[in-house]
Amino acid sequence: MIVVMLTLFALVVVGFIAGKTGYLGGDFDRQLSRLVINITCPALILSSAMTGELPDRRYILPLLLISLLTYLLLSIAGFLLPRYITSNQNHQGPIGFALIFGNVGFMGYPVVASIFGHEAVFYAAVLNVVNTFAVFTIGTMLITGASSDRTRFEKKVLYSTPMLAAYLTMGIVALQIDHIPEAISQPLTMLGNITVPAALLIIGSSMSQLSLRTMLGNGTVYVTTLLRLAVLPVAVHFIMLQLGFSPFVVNINTLVIAMPVATYGTILCLKYEKDTTVITAVTFVTTLISMITIPLLVTLLFK
């Protein structure tokens, strides 16, 4: 576990150095992000059902159900807790977003694949269906303000390439289609393998653009970090076990929601012209500290 996280962290460090020295950054990062989100990440999701043994289709409905319950609980926390964390109303929405949404696409898939194996990316993708829907509804509401008239859900999100890949992969697993021609599976696998290093390099590069003051954050950032990386994942973990979900499903779900803050928070703040200071700082700090908290959670909670 420690070796896995050190390996992932090493790639983030390389991205940081590359950003500082000009090899990454700016338009290149934006184009590479688009490549990862729209091409290599969908390929990674699809290839999770095309190499080796098919994922167990019996987990599809439990994963969708546990994800719905999880984001219901996290949403309650995201709307209630920020007012106790900060008195600045402009910061309460971004903090609520940070408490709810983890970086599933950029970090969740690589970590899940490293810990549970390549086929487990499929299970993370099923969980991410609910996550993606919630980001662009509840998440947008938090960033823009509940009374904003700009919280209308954009339906095209449901037909983005990562979502289409998740739907198609669920269909492959549900129908037990296990004879995908190598002419299809091997290129998808090779393309999907780009996702992990590229995503981590982008994260490192984005960190290199932050000022030291922003990176260090403040008390609000660290309280939010503690809740996001430790308190909420542990609480959800034990609640879901008590509700009768299998330990395997609970562990995958816990790992996914224990990720650092989703980069979509910064993207939405930029889109709606909101202050990015808090969301950027908490994204950086949670990404850095998750290198410690994720191994601890796996060691302490997973049987």
Stockholm file with secondary structure:
# STOCKHOLM 1.0

chainA/1-303         MIVVMLTLFALVVVGFIAGKTGYLGGDFDRQLSRLVINITCPALILSSAMTGELPDRRYILPLLLISLLTYLLLSIAGFLLPRYITSNQNHQGPIGFALIFGNVGFMGYPVVASIFGHEAVFYAAVLNVVNTFAVFTIGTMLITGASSDRTRFEKKVLYSTPMLAAYLTMGIVALQIDHIPEAISQPLTMLGNITVPAALLIIGSSMSQLSLRTMLGNGTVYVTTLLRLAVLPVAVHFIMLQLGFSPFVVNINTLVIAMPVATYGTILCLKYEKDTTVITAVTFVTTLISMITIPLLVTLLFK
#=GR chainA/1-303 SS CHHHHHHHHHHHHHHHHHHHTTSSCHHHHHHHHHHIIIIIHHHHHHHTTTSSSCCCGGGHHHHHHHHHHHHHHHHHHHHHTHHHHCSCHHHHHHHHHHHHCBCIIIIIHHHHHHHHCTTHHHHHHHHHHHHHHHIIIIIHHHHHCTTCTTCCCCGGGGGSHHHHHHHHHHHHHHTTCCCCCHHHHHHHHHHHTTHHHHHHHHHHHHHHTSCHHHHHCCHHHHHHHHIIIIIHHHHHHHHHHHTTCCHHHHHHHHHHHTSCBCTHHHHHHHHTTCCCHHHHHHHHHHHHHHHHHHHHHHHHHCC
#=GC SS_cons         CHHHHHHHHHHHHHHHHHHHTTSSCHHHHHHHHHHIIIIIHHHHHHHTTTSSSCCCGGGHHHHHHHHHHHHHHHHHHHHHTHHHHCSCHHHHHHHHHHHHCBCIIIIIHHHHHHHHCTTHHHHHHHHHHHHHHHIIIIIHHHHHCTTCTTCCCCGGGGGSHHHHHHHHHHHHHHTTCCCCCHHHHHHHHHHHTTHHHHHHHHHHHHHHTSCHHHHHCCHHHHHHHHIIIIIHHHHHHHHHHHTTCCHHHHHHHHHHHTSCBCTHHHHHHHHTTCCCHHHHHHHHHHHHHHHHHHHHHHHHHCC
//
